[in-house]
């Protein structure tokens, strides 16, 4: 009679063990899903932060002091650029289809490309979404 009780107890334990395993699988799946969703939200926030930081970096690069070949520092701020004669319309950064078909280019990168004589169509952007940054133009210039 002891063997019957032992077998019955073992069957009950095996059943309980399988139920516990199933509960654990469900808990793990739910946890994995929640972690995945949290990671996706964090990645989206990180992409937005990268875009903001790249824009700030390009803005700061566009306004820093750069020495002229003669030695005096010349400001590259927007206010110091020659005024337009009104004969041509200014295009937003990255919208010049002749030089950058489909590529987004920061204004600072456009100024640097003009300064270094770099064709923006030949520059591969490393910024968020393939955006062309000042460092990309400088690397392309050699």
C-alpha positions in Angstrom: 0.0 0.0 0.0 2.9 2.3 0.6 4.0 2.1 -3.1 0.6 3.3 -4.3 0.7 6.3 -2.0 4.2 7.1 -3.2 3.3 6.9 -6.9 0.2 9.0 -6.3 2.3 11.6 -4.4 4.9 11.6 -7.2 2.3 12.1 -9.9 0.8 15.0 -7.9 4.3 16.5 -7.5 5.0 16.1 -11.2 1.7 17.8 -12.0 2.4 20.7 -9.5 5.9 21.0 -11.0 4.5 21.3 -14.6 2.0 23.9 -13.4 4.7 25.9 -11.7 6.9 25.7 -14.9 4.0 27.0 -17.0 3.4 29.9 -14.6 7.1 30.8 -14.7 7.0 30.7 -18.5 4.0 33.1 -18.6 5.7 35.4 -16.0 8.9 35.4 -18.0 7.1 36.1 -21.3 5.2 39.0 -19.7 8.4 40.4 -18.1 10.3 40.1 -21.4 7.5 42.0 -23.2 7.5 44.8 -20.6 11.3 45.0 -20.8 11.2 45.1 -24.7 8.6 47.9 -24.6 10.6 49.9 -22.1 13.8 49.5 -24.2 11.9 50.7 -27.3 10.7 53.8 -25.4 14.2 54.4 -24.1 15.7 54.0 -27.6 13.2 56.6 -29.0 14.1 59.0 -26.2 17.8 58.4 -26.9 17.3 59.1 -30.6 15.6 62.4 -29.8 18.4 63.3 -27.4 21.0 62.5 -30.1 19.2 64.8 -32.6 19.1 67.6 -30.0 22.8 67.2 -29.1 23.9 67.0 -32.7 21.9 70.2 -33.5 23.6 71.9 -30.5 27.0 70.7 -31.5 26.6 71.9 -35.0 25.3 75.2 -33.7 28.3 75.6 -31.4 30.7 74.6 -34.2 29.1 77.2 -36.5 29.7 80.0 -33.9 33.2 79.2 -32.6 36.2 81.3 -33.4 38.4 80.0 -36.2 41.9 81.4 -36.9 42.5 82.8 -40.3 45.7 81.9 -42.1 47.1 85.2 -41.0 46.6 84.3 -37.3 43.6 86.5 -36.3 40.5 84.7 -35.1 37.4 85.3 -37.2 33.9 84.7 -35.9 31.8 82.3 -37.9 28.5 83.4 -36.3 25.5 84.0 -38.5 25.6 87.7 -37.8 29.1 87.9 -39.4 28.1 86.4 -42.7 27.8 88.7 -45.7 24.3 89.9 -46.2 22.4 88.6 -49.2 22.0 90.9 -52.2 18.4 89.8 -52.5 19.1 88.3 -55.9 18.9 84.7 -54.6 16.7 83.0 -52.2 18.3 81.2 -49.2 17.6 77.5 -49.1 17.0 75.7 -45.8 19.8 73.4 -44.7 19.8 70.1 -46.6 17.4 71.3 -49.3 19.9 72.0 -52.1 19.0 69.1 -54.4 22.0 69.7 -56.7 24.5 69.0 -53.9 22.7 66.7 -51.5 19.9 64.7 -53.1 17.7 63.5 -50.3 20.4 64.0 -47.6 19.8 66.2 -44.6 22.7 68.6 -44.0 23.3 70.9 -41.0 23.8 74.6 -41.8 27.2 74.5 -40.1 28.2 71.5 -42.4 27.1 73.5 -45.5 29.2 76.4 -44.4 32.2 74.2 -43.8 31.7 72.4 -47.2 31.6 75.8 -48.9 34.7 76.9 -47.0 36.7 73.7 -47.8 35.3 73.3 -51.4 33.7 69.9 -50.6 30.9 68.6 -52.8 28.1 67.6 -50.3 26.8 65.0 -52.7 30.0 63.0 -52.1 29.7 63.2 -48.3 28.3 60.3 -46.3 26.5 61.6 -43.2 27.1 59.9 -39.9 24.5 61.9 -37.9 21.1 60.7 -36.9 19.2 59.4 -40.0 22.3 59.9 -42.2 22.5 63.6 -41.5 25.7 65.3 -42.7 27.6 66.9 -39.9 30.7 69.2 -39.9 33.0 66.3 -38.9 31.7 64.4 -42.0 32.6 67.4 -44.3 36.0 67.7 -42.6 36.8 64.0 -43.1 35.7 64.2 -46.7 38.1 67.1 -47.2 40.9 65.0 -46.0 
